[in-house]
Amino acid sequence: MTTRDDILLTAGDVELTVQAGNGCRAGSLRIGGTEVLRPGDHYGSFPMVPWCGRTENGRFKNGAQLHQLPVNDPPHAIHGTVRDSAWRTAHRTASEASFTYDLVDPWPYKGRVTQVFELAEDALTIRLGIETYDDSFPAQAGWHPWFLRRLTEDGPDVTLDFDAAWQEERGADHLPTGRRIDPRPGPWDDCFGMPDGVDVTLTWPGQLAIQVTSSAQWAVVYDEQPEAVCVEPQTGPPNGLNTLPRLVTPIEPLETTTTWTWRRL
């Protein structure tokens, strides 16, 4: 059944709250009593499905078929359709839970999305899968976590450490131009290519370090707001439905995983 109740997972002194009724987002992650995610109905960490980032003018093709998505970040469509929807709770234990969501209009294809959370005392692993037993369609999957810039009011700002093989050049329309350039210094609202898998470390000096890894090969880094920074593993670049389509078929689902591993400083 569909529930809007928050689900609390625990492992030692770590607490994860999953908001099944609000896009199946991680609404809170408290490590030893310290919150690391920006609170609020539109923040925490939400899944991006069935596309990530911006899709140009809300349009994409599947073969010769042109589709129009709602333009929710004019002039583009952004971050998929599942982040504001209620998901079904399929299974839960004290430290693990799984959820499902059936794709519906305005997404033009049938499919099922599964998200699984596995919490440990030193790590959180999240798995996303998209499957179909109907028509094949292009799709992307990823996550959009909002990590607090400061863990305490007078604490230090977080620092980011990563090596990327390239940066997707960003055009005036905030979409990749198609050129791959050498990574540039921030501030960023940019997509980086990491062909060996996403690997980014966030460090709050003297407090905490979180390593974000993923089987995905792209990450958008967004640090232009004073409250939080975002490290977004995703299976393709922004506008990838058009520029780098990955088909979900009845015999080949789309699956990806991210793990956040932390250590206290």
Secondary structure, DSSP 8 states (H G I E B T S, - for coil): -B---EEEEEETTEEEEEETTTTTEEEEEEETTEE-B--STT-SEEEEBS--SEEGGGEEEETTEEEE---SBTTBEESBSSTTS--EEEEE-SSEEEEEEE--TTS-S--EEEEEEEE-SSEEEEEEEEE-SSS-EE---EEEEEEES-SSTTS---EEEE--SEEEEE-TTSSEEEEEE----SS-EEEEE-TT-EEEEEEETTTEEEEEEES-SEEEEE--SSSEEEEEEESS-TTHHHHS--EEBTTB-EEEEEEEEEEE-
